[in-house]
Amino acid sequence: MSGAHWAVIALLALVSFLIRLAGLIAGERIRGSRQAWMLDELPGLIIISLVASSLIGQTLPTWISAGVALGIAVITNNVIATMAVGILAFASLAWLGGSMVQ
């Protein structure tokens, strides 16, 4: 490898380190501020945003199954129960109206 390749690798390593350091510093400052409550809610918000964006353009049975899963999540606060009931709801809707699920 040439010197230019090593320079790019070193620069990328430095930038990666600085990004991680900035995240660590920002996280510590947030943890000590009035906005610390956001860190407790962050994992759930990330999951919701991923699920919501994946539902765009899906069929009605998928939306119904997601709604059923959300209801079970609120009632039980149990991930396994939520996944099992959501899958069961989707499978039931597929079985009932086979042409609805594509």
C-alpha positions in Angstrom: 0.0 0.0 0.0 1.1 3.5 -0.7 1.5 6.4 1.7 -1.7 7.8 0.5 -3.6 4.7 1.5 -2.1 4.8 5.0 -2.9 8.4 5.3 -6.6 7.8 4.5 -6.7 4.9 7.0 -5.2 7.0 9.7 -7.6 9.9 8.9 -10.6 7.6 9.0 -9.4 6.0 12.3 -9.0 9.5 13.8 -12.4 10.7 12.7 -14.0 7.5 14.0 -12.4 8.0 17.4 -13.5 11.7 17.5 -17.1 10.8 16.7 -17.1 8.2 19.5 -15.5 10.7 21.9 -18.1 13.4 20.9 -20.9 10.9 21.6 -19.4 10.0 25.0 -19.1 13.6 26.0 -22.6 14.5 24.7 -24.1 11.5 26.5 -22.4 12.5 29.8 -23.7 16.0 29.5 -27.2 14.9 28.7 -27.1 12.4 31.6 -26.4 15.3 34.0 -29.1 17.6 32.6 -32.9 18.0 32.7 -33.1 16.0 29.5 -31.8 12.8 31.1 -35.3 11.3 30.9 -34.9 11.0 27.1 -32.1 8.5 27.5 -34.5 6.1 29.4 -37.1 6.4 26.6 -34.6 6.1 23.7 -34.6 2.3 23.1 -38.4 2.2 22.8 -38.5 5.2 20.5 -35.9 3.6 18.2 -38.0 0.4 18.0 -41.2 2.4 17.3 -39.6 4.4 14.6 -38.2 1.3 12.9 -41.6 -0.5 13.1 -43.6 2.5 11.9 -41.3 3.1 8.9 -41.5 -0.6 7.9 -45.3 -0.5 7.9 -45.5 2.1 5.2 -46.8 0.4 2.0 -47.9 -2.8 3.8 -51.2 -4.6 3.4 -54.2 -4.2 5.7 -53.6 -7.5 7.5 -50.1 -6.4 8.4 -51.5 -3.2 9.9 -54.1 -5.1 11.8 -51.5 -7.5 13.1 -49.3 -4.6 14.2 -52.2 -3.1 16.0 -53.0 -6.3 17.8 -49.3 -6.7 18.7 -49.2 -3.1 20.0 -52.3 -3.8 22.2 -50.6 -7.0 23.6 -47.4 -5.0 24.3 -49.3 -2.4 26.2 -51.3 -4.9 28.2 -48.6 -7.4 29.0 -45.3 -5.5 28.6 -43.9 -8.9 27.4 -41.8 -9.1 24.2 -42.3 -12.8 23.7 -46.1 -12.6 24.1 -46.2 -9.5 21.8 -44.3 -11.3 19.0 -46.3 -14.6 19.4 -49.7 -12.9 19.3 -48.6 -10.6 16.4 -47.5 -13.6 14.4 -50.6 -15.5 15.3 -52.8 -12.6 14.2 -51.0 -12.3 10.9 -51.2 -16.0 10.3 -54.9 -16.1 11.2 -55.6 -13.2 8.8 -53.7 -14.9 6.1 -55.6 -18.1 6.7 -59.0 -16.4 6.8 -58.5 -14.2 3.7 -55.6 -15.8 1.8 -55.8 -13.3 -1.1 -55.5 -10.3 1.2 -51.9 -11.2 2.1 -49.5 -10.9 -0.8 
